């Protein structure tokens, strides 16, 4: 590469996080702070008017020389993947892009959640998140099409985050709904956004949070013909000749970790066809 083809970038701030080892960072990230350097504080004027922001960081511990990686969670013929189709720290230019809730502003510090960047990560830029430009509900990734194993706590955390982004918070019904989608995958061996999966949600007001969760994780819409509604307090799934109807039970007054550990039958009771 010629020298005149290079670009100058410099940090505008730095991440302040309780995690300094990227091997210990949960995939979904944690609450953290971004310290903006004094010479860039003027750029924060009225940033609090936005609920979410994009954080562009520099992955200073990343590998700039690897263009392909092997991901064991995919089926064998699809495990080798180019970094441009991944969210890996290995990439030619070590840029990260994180969408975060902007929770608070304390002078030159932004409190955000979640952020997957470790303590000391340089921040190169911040931009507002735009619902009209950046939110694409119909988008699909390789994981929606080819990922085989959707079980385990890491996948559950991803489901919870996706549903919370759609619903607006990670509440008990978001966790219960994420558990249900994992159960459906284990039961039928299908992906949540399978084009043949039809989802029936309840119109009962007390199940509105669950309805949001199921629509978020399955991608079902009226336009696609995959979303239906039922006035009764039940939900249902159809896939080919298979059919499953469930009556959601009242969620116990427990914390989210307890709901994550409960048997699925204590959250949803099967209904005979």
WOHUFEN-V48751 format. One record per pair of residues at least 12 apart in sequence whose C-alpha atoms are under 10 Angstrom apart, sorted by the first residue. I is the first residue (numbers start at 1). J is the second residue. Records with the same first field share a line. If there is no record, write none. Layout:
BEGIN
I: J + J
END
This chain:
BEGIN
9: 58 + 124 + 125
10: 58 + 122 + 123 + 124 + 125
11: 36 + 37 + 40 + 56 + 57 + 58 + 121 + 122 + 123 + 124 + 125
12: 34 + 35 + 36 + 37 + 38 + 39 + 40 + 41 + 43 + 57 + 122 + 123 + 124 + 125 + 126
13: 34 + 35 + 36 + 37 + 38 + 39 + 40 + 41 + 57 + 108 + 109 + 120 + 121 + 122 + 123 + 124 + 125 + 126
14: 33 + 34 + 35 + 36 + 37 + 57 + 58 + 109 + 117 + 118 + 119 + 120 + 121 + 122 + 123 + 124
15: 32 + 33 + 34 + 35 + 36 + 57 + 109 + 110 + 115 + 116 + 117 + 118 + 119 + 120 + 121 + 122 + 123
16: 31 + 32 + 33 + 34 + 35 + 109 + 110 + 111 + 117 + 118 + 119 + 120 + 121 + 122
17: 30 + 31 + 32 + 33 + 34 + 115 + 116 + 117 + 118 + 119 + 120 + 121
18: 30 + 31 + 32 + 33 + 118 + 119
19: 32 + 116 + 117 + 118 + 119 + 120
20: 117 + 118 + 119 + 120 + 121
21: 61 + 117 + 118 + 119
22: 61 + 89 + 116 + 117 + 118 + 119
23: 118
24: 118
25: 115 + 116 + 117 + 118
26: 114 + 115 + 116 + 154 + 157
27: 114 + 115 + 116 + 154 + 155 + 157 + 158
28: 113 + 114 + 115 + 116 + 154 + 155 + 157 + 158 + 160 + 161
29: 98 + 100 + 113 + 114 + 115 + 116 + 117 + 118
30: 112 + 113 + 114 + 115 + 116 + 117 + 118
31: 100 + 101 + 103 + 111 + 112 + 113 + 114 + 115 + 116
32: 109 + 110 + 111 + 112 + 113 + 114 + 115 + 116 + 117 + 118 + 119
33: 102 + 103 + 104 + 105 + 106 + 108 + 109 + 110 + 111 + 112 + 113 + 115 + 119
34: 55 + 105 + 108 + 109 + 110 + 111 + 112 + 115 + 119 + 120 + 121 + 122 + 123
35: 106 + 107 + 108 + 109 + 110 + 111 + 120 + 122 + 123
36: 107 + 108 + 109 + 110 + 123 + 125
37: 108 + 109 + 123
38: 107 + 108
40: 108
41: 107 + 108 + 109
42: 108
43: 126
44: 105 + 107 + 108 + 109 + 110 + 126
47: 102 + 105 + 110 + 126 + 127 + 128
48: 102 + 103 + 104 + 105 + 110 + 128
49: 102 + 128
50: 101 + 102 + 103 + 127 + 128 + 129 + 130
51: 100 + 101 + 102 + 103 + 104 + 112 + 128 + 129 + 130
52: 99 + 100 + 101 + 102 + 103 + 112 + 113 + 127 + 128 + 129 + 130 + 131
53: 98 + 99 + 100 + 101 + 102 + 112 + 126 + 127 + 128 + 129 + 130
54: 96 + 97 + 98 + 99 + 100 + 101 + 102 + 125 + 126 + 127 + 128 + 129 + 130
55: 96 + 97 + 98 + 99 + 100 + 112 + 115 + 117 + 123 + 124 + 125 + 126 + 127 + 128 + 129
56: 95 + 96 + 97 + 98 + 99 + 122 + 123 + 124 + 125 + 126 + 127
57: 94 + 95 + 96 + 97 + 98 + 117 + 121 + 122 + 123 + 124 + 125 + 126
58: 89 + 93 + 94 + 95 + 96 + 97 + 117 + 121 + 122 + 123 + 124 + 125
59: 88 + 89 + 90 + 91 + 93 + 94 + 95 + 96 + 117 + 118 + 121 + 122 + 123
60: 89 + 94 + 95 + 118 + 120 + 121 + 122
61: 89 + 90 + 94 + 118 + 121
62: 88 + 89 + 90 + 91 + 92 + 93 + 94 + 95
63: 88 + 89 + 90 + 91 + 92 + 93 + 94
64: 89 + 90 + 91 + 92 + 93 + 94
65: 90 + 91 + 92 + 93
66: 82 + 83 + 89 + 90 + 91 + 92
67: 81 + 82 + 83 + 84 + 90 + 91 + 92
68: 80 + 81 + 82 + 83 + 84 + 85 + 86 + 90 + 91
69: 81 + 82 + 83 + 86 + 88 + 90
70: 82 + 83
71: 86
73: 143 + 146 + 147 + 148 + 149 + 150
74: 142 + 143 + 146 + 147 + 148 + 149
75: 146 + 147 + 148 + 149
78: 142 + 146 + 147
79: 147
85: 141 + 142
86: 141 + 142
95: 123 + 124
96: 116 + 117 + 123 + 124
97: 115 + 116 + 117 + 125 + 126
98: 113 + 114 + 115 + 116 + 117 + 126
99: 112 + 113 + 114 + 115 + 126 + 127 + 128 + 129 + 134
100: 112 + 113 + 114 + 115 + 116 + 128 + 129
101: 113 + 114 + 115 + 129 + 165
102: 114 + 128
114: 161
135: 166
137: 166 + 216 + 219 + 220 + 221
138: 216 + 219 + 220 + 221
139: 219
140: 193 + 219
143: 191 + 193
144: 191 + 192 + 193 + 194 + 218
145: 190 + 191 + 192 + 193 + 194 + 195
146: 191
147: 190 + 191
148: 185 + 189 + 190 + 191
149: 182 + 185 + 186 + 189 + 191
150: 181 + 182 + 183 + 185 + 186 + 189 + 190 + 191 + 192
151: 179 + 181 + 182 + 183 + 185 + 186
152: 182
153: 179 + 260
155: 178 + 182
156: 175 + 178 + 179 + 180 + 181 + 182 + 260
157: 175 + 178 + 179 + 260
158: 178
159: 174 + 175 + 177 + 178 + 179 + 181 + 182 + 192 + 213 + 216 + 217
160: 173 + 174 + 175 + 176 + 177 + 178 + 179 + 213 + 216 + 217
161: 174 + 175 + 178 + 217
162: 174 + 178 + 213 + 216 + 217
163: 175 + 177 + 178 + 209 + 210 + 212 + 213 + 214 + 215 + 216 + 217 + 218
164: 209 + 212 + 213 + 216 + 217
165: 213 + 216
166: 212 + 213 + 215 + 216 + 217
167: 208 + 209 + 210 + 211 + 212 + 213 + 215 + 216
168: 209 + 212
169: 209
170: 209 + 213 + 256
171: 209 + 210 + 213 + 255 + 256
172: 209 + 210 + 251 + 252 + 253 + 254 + 255 + 256 + 257 + 258 + 259 + 260
173: 207 + 208 + 209 + 210 + 211 + 212 + 213 + 214 + 248 + 250 + 251 + 256 + 259 + 267
174: 209 + 210 + 211 + 212 + 213 + 214 + 216 + 256
175: 210 + 213 + 256 + 257 + 259 + 260
176: 210 + 213 + 248 + 251 + 256 + 259 + 260 + 262 + 264 + 267 + 268
177: 209 + 210 + 211 + 212 + 213 + 214 + 215 + 216 + 217 + 248 + 267 + 268
178: 210 + 213 + 214 + 216 + 217 + 260
179: 259 + 260 + 261 + 262 + 263 + 264 + 267
180: 214 + 246 + 264 + 265 + 267 + 268
181: 213 + 214 + 217 + 218
182: 264
183: 264
184: 237 + 244
188: 239 + 242
190: 239
191: 217 + 218
192: 214 + 215 + 216 + 217 + 218 + 219 + 220
193: 215 + 216 + 217 + 218 + 219 + 220 + 226
194: 218 + 219 + 220 + 226 + 239
195: 218 + 219 + 220 + 224 + 225 + 226 + 239
196: 225 + 226 + 238 + 239 + 240
197: 218 + 219 + 220 + 225 + 226 + 227 + 237 + 238 + 239 + 240 + 242 + 243
198: 218 + 220 + 221 + 224 + 225 + 226 + 227 + 228 + 236 + 237 + 238 + 239 + 240 + 243
199: 211 + 214 + 215 + 218 + 219 + 220 + 221 + 225 + 226 + 227 + 228 + 229 + 235 + 236 + 237 + 238 + 239 + 244
200: 214 + 215 + 220 + 226 + 227 + 228 + 229 + 230 + 234 + 235 + 236 + 237 + 238 + 245
201: 213 + 214 + 215 + 227 + 228 + 229 + 230 + 231 + 232 + 233 + 234 + 235 + 236 + 237
202: 228 + 229 + 230 + 231 + 232 + 233 + 234 + 235 + 236 + 247 + 248
203: 229 + 230 + 231 + 232 + 233 + 234 + 235
204: 229 + 230 + 231 + 232 + 233 + 234
205: 231 + 233
206: 233 + 250
207: 233 + 234 + 235 + 248 + 250
210: 235 + 248
211: 229 + 235
214: 227 + 235
215: 227
226: 238
232: 247
233: 246 + 247 + 248 + 249
234: 246 + 247 + 248 + 249 + 268 + 269 + 270 + 271
235: 247 + 248 + 268 + 270 + 271
236: 270 + 271
243: 272 + 273
244: 270 + 271 + 272 + 273
245: 268 + 269 + 270 + 271 + 272 + 273
246: 265 + 267 + 268 + 269 + 270 + 271 + 272
247: 267 + 268 + 269 + 270 + 271
248: 265 + 266 + 267 + 268 + 269 + 270
249: 265 + 266 + 267 + 268 + 269
250: 266 + 267 + 268
251: 266 + 267 + 268
252: 266 + 267
END
